[in-house]
Amino acid sequence: MASTGKPETQRIVHCADGVAWLRQGPLADDHAVLTSLPDHGELRRLSFADWQAWFTDAAAAVVAATAPRSAAVFFQTDRKREGLWVDKAQLVLAGAAAAGGRLLWHKIVCRAPAGTATYGRPGYAHLLCFSRGRVDAVEAATADVLPRLGAMTWPRAIGLEAAAAAVGWLAANVGARTIFDPFCGIGTVLAVANARGLDAVGVELSPGRAEQARTLALPDAPPKPRRARPALLADAAVRESLAALPGWTFADGALRAAFRFRGFAAAFACMTDVAETAEAMDHHPDWRNVWSKIEVALSTHDAGGVTALDVELAQAIAAAVARHGGRDAAG
């Protein structure tokens, strides 16, 4: 248990599976939820169809665990897959309805100024609020469109302004004294809750992110500790890894590949997709984009060659290329 933010607030972070934790029993009446369910890119072990089913079930688990007179708020950003939008709001709505949740409000958060073209991710995000026993009085209405997301503590986080708006609403309208985030990442929601004078409880499966979530402070969050760099792989081990990476080669001390897409927008959307994974890994590709083509080289500079990090990122890039309809440029 840590005391973080205002002196009287507390924060508890459990390193565990969020859905399993939710199913242990209902939350206390003075607990409200603010969370973001993981994207398919964070659960690559699942097929896309299985991820959709998991996502809907997780939303149902969140709403079912929330006290009837309290509320659960979801922050979700849609994304494009194979040229089509994946509407996460619809998936959350289906899961919440299955658990008896009713939609109190649905707000749009601007991720980019109106009129700006974006690739891979839309210029907006969803904030959806559900309750199984509460209604939202007309006279208590708040803005339906939030003009700014706010700064982000890491690429998958809710923006600080959006988080503050949601936490403020939960405190003022539901009487929440504790904010619970079952997929807390590095702790953005928890830090915002503490800064607002509320206690916070989070669950995070990754031990490294759980440790960060215990101490993240706002507004001047401490720098994230760098991930420990793995050892240099032997050339034989690198070549063995290529068996699971069609189209990739090992040359001049790096994993290399080139991909072609239907056009510039698809190529750029793929790069945007990969950028979020690379940021989360704190490991970044050397790459070049010319219209519909992307050329990639992966090596770990401080190790002097290819490491397990490069193989992991190559696998993530291969999955992103498939999602965005790319192919081996030599094919």
Order of alpha helices (4+ residues) and beta strands (2+ residues): beta-alpha-beta-alpha-beta-beta-beta-alpha-beta-beta-beta-alpha-beta-alpha-beta-alpha-alpha-beta-beta-alpha-beta-beta-alpha-beta
